[in-house]
Amino acid sequence: METIRVSTSLFDKVVEITYNYLGPAAERFVARQVRNHLHKEPESLSKQDLRSLIDWIRLAMAFLSDDDQLVNAYIASLRELVGDTKETVRARTKKSR
């Protein structure tokens, strides 16, 4: 039996995570963030773009929700795509000081 692999783009992964927080508006929201702030098409989103995209998403979500726990959980989920955990974020912050 042959296994069919479905390739999921990085954009699709971000949308999948975002869907848990914004529902059906997820794809449109993420696409708008990518186009307006990164000045590229969503399909060309790369791993190098993620940190910047996450910063923009955090800012946008701060306008949409007063629930800090919800926003922090969402951002933490996105950071997992980059490989960022609380520990790696702290270490990177220490280095930049």
C-alpha positions in Angstrom: 0.0 0.0 0.0 1.4 3.4 -1.0 1.3 6.3 1.4 0.4 9.7 0.0 2.2 12.6 1.6 0.5 15.9 1.7 2.9 18.8 1.7 1.9 21.6 4.0 3.4 24.9 3.5 4.6 27.1 6.3 1.8 29.5 5.5 -0.7 26.6 5.9 0.9 25.7 9.3 0.5 29.3 10.5 -3.1 29.4 9.3 -3.8 26.1 11.1 -2.6 27.4 14.4 -4.4 30.7 13.9 -7.6 28.9 13.1 -7.7 27.8 16.7 -7.9 31.5 17.8 -9.7 33.2 15.0 -11.7 30.5 13.3 -12.7 31.0 9.7 -11.0 34.4 9.6 -7.6 32.8 10.1 -6.4 32.5 6.5 -7.4 36.0 5.5 -5.8 37.4 8.7 -2.5 35.7 8.2 -2.4 36.5 4.5 -3.0 40.2 5.2 -0.2 40.2 7.8 2.2 38.6 5.3 1.3 40.9 2.4 1.1 44.2 4.3 4.0 43.8 6.7 6.4 41.4 5.0 5.6 42.6 1.5 5.4 39.1 0.0 2.9 36.6 -1.1 1.8 34.2 1.6 2.9 31.1 -0.4 6.5 32.4 -0.3 6.6 32.7 3.5 9.9 31.3 4.8 11.1 30.3 8.2 13.3 33.4 8.2 10.2 35.5 8.0 8.5 33.9 11.0 9.9 36.0 13.8 8.9 39.2 12.1 5.5 37.8 11.2 4.9 36.7 14.8 5.8 40.3 16.0 3.2 41.7 13.7 0.6 39.1 14.6 1.2 39.9 18.3 0.6 43.6 17.7 -2.5 42.9 15.7 -3.9 40.5 18.3 -3.3 43.1 21.0 -5.8 45.3 19.2 -8.3 42.5 18.7 -8.2 41.0 22.2 -7.7 42.1 25.8 -7.1 38.5 26.8 -3.3 38.4 27.4 -3.4 34.7 28.2 -5.1 33.9 24.9 -2.6 36.1 22.9 0.4 34.6 24.7 -0.8 31.0 24.1 -1.3 31.8 20.4 2.1 33.4 20.1 3.8 30.5 21.9 2.1 28.1 19.5 3.5 30.1 16.5 7.0 30.3 18.1 7.1 26.5 18.1 7.2 26.7 14.3 10.5 28.6 14.6 11.7 26.3 17.4 11.4 29.1 19.9 10.5 28.1 23.4 10.5 30.3 26.5 14.1 29.2 27.2 15.4 30.1 23.7 13.6 33.4 23.7 15.2 34.3 27.1 18.7 33.2 25.9 18.4 35.3 22.8 17.2 38.3 24.9 20.2 37.9 27.2 22.6 37.8 24.3 21.2 41.1 22.9 21.7 43.0 26.1 
